[in-house]
Amino acid sequence: MGAPPVQTLVDLNSRWGEIVGPGLNGPTRPIELIDGVLVIGCDDATWASQITWMDAQIKRRFSDAFDGLAVQRVTTRILP
């Protein structure tokens, strides 16, 4: 189905602050990772814009944290 092992998702949630930094750790969270697409939930559009600006940095930090895995695309979703 294109999803990584469950442990990768557990680790991604626990290491989220390393990936996005402390400022985005609270208002954002990983929702899903399928076929190299990381969907990030955001509290509002301001945080979604910040994620867009950090696209390359998030991909690089993810790759550094999860050897052998890569994010090809980052998308956001505003959460209620």
C-alpha positions as semicolon CSV with decimal commas, in nm:
position;residue;x (nm);y (nm);z (nm)
1;M;0,000;0,000;0,000
2;G;0,301;0,230;0,005
3;A;0,300;0,298;0,379
4;P;0,617;0,251;0,583
5;P;0,632;0,007;0,873
6;V;0,417;0,100;1,173
7;Q;0,729;0,153;1,385
8;T;0,843;0,424;1,144
9;L;0,518;0,612;1,200
10;V;0,549;0,571;1,577
11;D;0,906;0,701;1,561
12;L;0,802;0,990;1,336
13;N;0,546;1,103;1,592
14;S;0,792;1,080;1,879
15;R;1,068;1,260;1,682
16;W;0,842;1,521;1,524
17;G;1,007;1,806;1,716
18;E;1,343;1,712;1,563
19;I;1,194;1,718;1,214
20;V;1,009;2,053;1,231
21;G;1,174;2,222;1,527
22;P;1,025;2,327;1,860
23;G;0,817;2,615;1,721
24;L;0,616;2,389;1,490
25;N;0,604;2,086;1,715
26;G;0,285;2,196;1,889
27;P;0,070;2,338;1,608
28;T;0,159;2,069;1,353
29;R;0,168;1,691;1,347
30;P;0,227;1,416;1,095
31;I;-0,096;1,261;0,973
32;E;0,017;1,005;0,717
33;L;0,310;0,895;0,507
34;I;0,219;0,701;0,195
35;D;0,420;0,654;-0,124
36;G;0,668;0,921;-0,018
37;V;0,401;1,183;0,052
38;L;0,405;1,323;0,405
39;V;0,077;1,485;0,506
40;I;0,112;1,728;0,793
41;G;-0,186;1,844;0,995
42;C;-0,182;2,210;1,095
43;D;-0,387;2,408;1,345
44;D;-0,441;2,690;1,092
45;A;-0,331;2,831;0,757
46;T;-0,043;3,028;0,909
47;W;0,129;2,708;1,020
48;A;0,053;2,543;0,686
49;S;0,234;2,831;0,512
50;Q;0,533;2,786;0,741
51;I;0,545;2,415;0,656
52;T;0,543;2,506;0,286
53;W;0,843;2,735;0,336
54;M;1,026;2,458;0,523
55;D;0,958;2,189;0,262
56;A;1,323;2,117;0,172
57;Q;1,435;2,132;0,534
58;I;1,164;1,888;0,645
59;K;1,258;1,644;0,369
60;R;1,626;1,664;0,462
61;R;1,565;1,623;0,835
62;F;1,333;1,329;0,771
63;S;1,597;1,161;0,555
64;D;1,861;1,221;0,823
65;A;1,637;1,080;1,096
66;F;1,514;0,777;0,899
67;D;1,803;0,628;0,709
68;G;1,685;0,469;0,386
69;L;1,350;0,650;0,373
70;A;1,275;0,968;0,185
71;V;0,985;1,208;0,162
72;Q;0,922;1,309;-0,198
73;R;0,647;1,559;-0,128
74;V;0,511;1,743;0,176
75;T;0,148;1,851;0,187
76;T;-0,060;2,011;0,459
77;R;-0,412;1,978;0,586
78;I;-0,585;2,224;0,818
79;L;-0,731;2,035;1,111
80;P;-1,053;2,130;1,289
